[in-house]
């Protein structure tokens, strides 16, 4: 099967490598180009990667309940902020606009007072996805605008920045522990010139050593030679940029990942990098360039610490299953159990919907995602108010 974007991206990579003084790119530079390159990047040049017909599905694709329950939490945050008008919601990486559509539809019918204040912004790098989003969100055209962080910087944003499975796709550096110490993995041309290979060299920036020092990673204590993992410098930069734009309110991040002690456990010898192609996953990022997603688990400890450095206070961290149950998913399951259906169509519909809700809380899948809430410039009374989505503690 031909992969046209693979050839285009390989040509771009060759050009970049020939222009590089050392004929190599950091893995982060490679990942940035193949995912977000303007001509053939996975996220920028196509729109079919997400969803049942693509390479992976996200929670909003399963059922409308995910977006609706998230909206329940957003209404509570609006009340905690004193019902600001406008209440700016900034979704970063909105995919096909499903979560936005489900959330806005719920707010419009179930929380009209909050809905009337909503100024919904979308930050989206993909022109193809922006087109899909505009079509899906046309019923709320007067409420939704597309922008970038630079445009928002000129405003005084009060509200909530939110993302679902965005941070895992931000570029990462790859490092390896060697007999000579911590080194970095670079990408260069294969000897035959028609492919790519990895080489090892000194760290490209002192920020990498500082990143692991901040997390307390002691490489000399039990890490085997050949241990490789990821460093999330782009994630730190992303959080700093968001914190600069947010005047008062919240940052809500939903993704899969680990705290630092689990992420950088000596037994996790090959890191977390994964590629997704047609609903199958593997660990070869140099295959299917532009046609496969490349992700790494999120380091939630680094997110919390960077947030605090940027003025964002950690307010809650829980698993998606607990978050959604606290917001009413259990009540929805209980209501389904009361459905007295006799015709086959209703029975099948009820069973399908129950299965979708269970998938949202599956501890081996989406239910094990983490939900992190951080806040900025909140008063002591606002901080004292309970947060409904974080009332159930995460599983051990």
N, C-alpha and C positions, 0 to 999 in steps of 0.2 A: 504493500500500500504506500503510495507516495506521500511525503510530508513536505509540502512546499515551503512552509515557514521555517522548517529545519534548515533548508538550503540557504534561505535568505539570512537567517540568524548566524549560521556558520560563516557566511561571507562577511557579515558585519564583525563577527568576533575575530576573524583573520585580519581584517583591516585594523581593528583596535590593537591586536597583538603586534602587528608589524610596526605600529606607531609607538608602542610602548618601549622605553629605553631598554628594559630587561626582558622584553618579549613575553610578558606574563601579566595576568590580571588576578586580583584577589577573587576569591570565590564570591564575595559580596558583589563585586563589579559584574562578574559573570551572571549571577542570579538577577541582578537589576536589569541587565540587558535582555535576557531571555524571557523574563516575565513582563517587563514594562517598556521594552523598546518600542518606539513609536510606529515602526513599520510592520513588525511581525511578532511582537511580544505576546505571550500567552493571554494576558489580561487586556491588552490594548487593541489587538488586531482581530479579535473574534468574540463571540458572545455565547457560544454553545458549551463552554467548559463546565458551567454550573448547571445542575439539574439532572433529572432522570435520564435525559438524552445525552448528557455530557460526561464529565469525568468523576464528579462527586456531587452529593446533595448536601444542603445545609438544613438546619432546623426549620426555617421558614418554608422550605419546599414540602415538608411533610403535611402541614395543616395550618390553618389560620390561627390556631390557638397560641402558637409561639408569639406572634406579633401582638395578639390581643392581650396576653398576660404581661408582656413587656410594657404595653401601654398602661396597664393597671399600675405598674411601678412608676411610670413616668408621671401619671396623674398625682400620685402621692408626693413625688419630688416637687412638682409644681406647687402643691399646697405648702410644703415645707419651705419653699422659697418666698412664700407670701403671695402666691398667685400673680407672678409678674406678667405684664403685657407690653411687649411680646415675650412669649416663652419660646426661646430659640432651641430647636432640636437639630443637631448636626449629625447626620449619619455618614460615616466614613466608609467607603467601599460598600455601596448599597446593592451590589449584585444585580438581580433582575427587578429590583424594586418591590419584591413581595412583602418583606417585613414592613416597609414603609406603608404600603397599601393596606395591609391588615391592621396596622396600628392606627392609621388615620381613620379608617372606616369605623373602628371601635370607638375612638375618641369622639367622632362625629355623632354617633348614636347613643353612646353610654356616658359620655363626659362632655357634653356640649359646652359647658362654661370654660373648660380647659381648651377644648378644640378651637374656640373663638380667639384664643390668644396665641395659637401655635404658628410659629414661623419655621417651616421645615426646610432645612438646607441639606443638600447632598454634595459630598465631595467624592468625585468619581473620575478615575484616570482613563477609563476606557470609553472612547466615543461610541462604540457599538453598544455597550451597556447603557450609556446615557440615553441613547435612542429608545431602547426597550423600556427604561425607567420612565421616560416622558410619556410614552404611550400608556403604560399601566397606571400612571399617576395623574392622567388627564382629568379625572373627576375632581381632583384637588389642585388644579393648576394655579389657583389663586393663593394657595398655601405653600407651594413647593418651589424652591429655586435651587439652581446648581451654581456652585462657586468653588473657590479653592481657599486654602488657609490664608493666603496673602490678602484676599479680598476681605475676609472676616477680621483680619488684624486691625482694620480701620474702624471697626465697630466695637461696641462694648457688649459682648455676648453674655447674656444671663440665660441659663438654661442647662442643657445637657448634651455633651458629645457622646455618641454611642457607636459601637462597632460590634459586628458578629463575624467571627472568623476572618478578620483583617490582619491582625498582628502576626499570625503564623506565616503569612506570605511576604512579610517584609524581608529584604535581603539580610543574610547573615554571613559573617566571616567564619571560616573553618580553621581550627587550630589542631595541632597534634603535639603530644608530649614525646620528646625524643631523648636520647642519651646526651644530646647537647643542650637540653632544656626545651622550653615551650617555643614552638615554631608555627608558622602559618602555612596553609595549603593554598597554592596558587594554581591557576589554569593556564595552560600554554598549548601550543600546537603539537600534535603527535609527530613522531619522526618522519612519517611518510607524508605529512602535510595535509592530509585529507580528514583529519579528526582532531580530537582534543585529548589531552592527558593532564594529570596532576603532577606538580612538583612541589617540593618543600623548601622554604626559605625563611629568613628572619621576619619577625613581626612587621607588618606594614605601618603600624602606628603604635605609639606608646599607650594609646587608649585601651588596647587589648589587654596588656598586662594589668593596667589599672582596673579594668572591668572585673577580672577574676580576683584581684586583691580585694576589691570592695565586697565581693561575695564570700570572701574567706576561703577560697580554694587553695589548698596547700598541695602543690603538685608533687612535692618530694615525699608526701605521706601516703603511700599506697597506690599511686596511679601507675599502671604498667606502661612501659615503653610501647608506643603505637596507639595509645589512647587518643581518640579524636572526638571533638565536640564542636559546638557552635557558640559564637559570641554575638550578642544582639545589639550592636552599636546603632544600627538604623532605628531600632525600636526606641532606644534612649533619645535619639534626635527627634523622632516622631512625637514622643510624649512631651518633650521640652517645647516643641512648636505648638502643640495643642494647649499646653498650660499658659503659654504667652497670650493666646487668643482668648481663652476663657476668662472673663472678668469675674463672674460669680456663678457657682453652680456645681455641676457634676461631670465626671467622666465615667462611663459605664463600658467595660470591656468584657466581651464574652469570647472565649477561645479555649482550645485544648492546650495543656501544658503542665508544668510542675513547679513546686517551689525549688529554690536553688539546691538544697541539700539532696533532693531526689534527682534533679536534672543532672548535676555533676557528681553523682555517686560513682566511685571508682569502678563499679561493676557495669556501668552503662558505657562500654568501651567504644562504641561507634556513634555516639550522639543520637540525634532524633530525626535527622533529615529524611524526608520521604517524598516520593514522586507519585502523582496520581494520573492515570491514563485509562479512560474508559472503565471506570469503577474498579480498577485493579491498582495495587500499589507496589512499588519496588524502590530500590535505592540507587538507581543510576541516573543522575541529573543530566548526563550528556546524551541521553537518548531522546528522541522525539522533541527536539528543541522547538519551542513555540506551540507545541501540541500537548504538553503535559504540565500539570501544576507541580511546583516545587515548594515544599513547606518545611518548617521546623517548629517543634513545640515551643510554646511561649514560656519564658522564665518569669514567673509572676513575682518572685522576690525582687528581681531587677526592676520590674514595673513599679512596685510599691516604693522602693528606695529612690528611684529616679523621680517619681511623683513627689515625694517629700522634699527632695532637693529643689523641685520646681514650684513648691507651694501647694501641692495637692495632698490633702490629708486622707489616709486610708480609712474608709468608712465601713466596708464590708467585703468579705471574700467567702464565697460558698460555691457549691457545685450546682450545675444547672438543674439537676433533678430537685434539689432542695429549694432552689430559688423559685422554680415554677410551681412546686407543691405549695409553698407559702403564699403564692399569689393566686391560688385557686384551681390548679390543675386537678387536685384530688376531688374537689367538688364537681368538676366536669366529668371525671370518671364515675363518680357516684351517680350522677344524673343519667349517664348512659346505662348503668346497671338497672335503672328503674324503667327503661324503655320497654313497653309491653308490645312487642312486634309479632305479628303473625304472618305477614307476607315476606317472601324470600328476599325481595329487594331491600326492604327496611332492615331485615336481619343482617344482610351482608354489609349494608352501609354502616350499621351500628358497630359491627365487628371490625370493619376497616378503620373506623374513627377511633375505636378503642386501641387498636394496634398502633395507630399513629401517635396517640398520646403516650403509650408505653414506650415507644421509641424515643420520644423526647426526654424520658427519664431513665433510659437504659443505662445501668452503671458500667456496662462494657462498651458504651458508645457515647451518644450525645449527652446522656445524663451525667457523665463524668467530666464534661467541660467545666471550666471555672468561670465564675462571674465576679468581677472585681469592680467595686464602686469607690471612687475617690472624689473628694470635694475641695472647693476653693472659696475662700472668703465667706465662710458660713459663720453665722452668729452662734453664740453658746446655746441659745434656745433652739436654733435649727439643728445643731449637732446633737442635742439631747433627745430629739424626737426619734422614736423607733422607726426602722426601715422594714417594711413588711416583707420584702423579698429575702431578707437576711435573718429572719427570726428562727429558722430551722438550722441547726449547726451542720456543717458538712460531715460526710461519712469519714470514718477513720481511714 
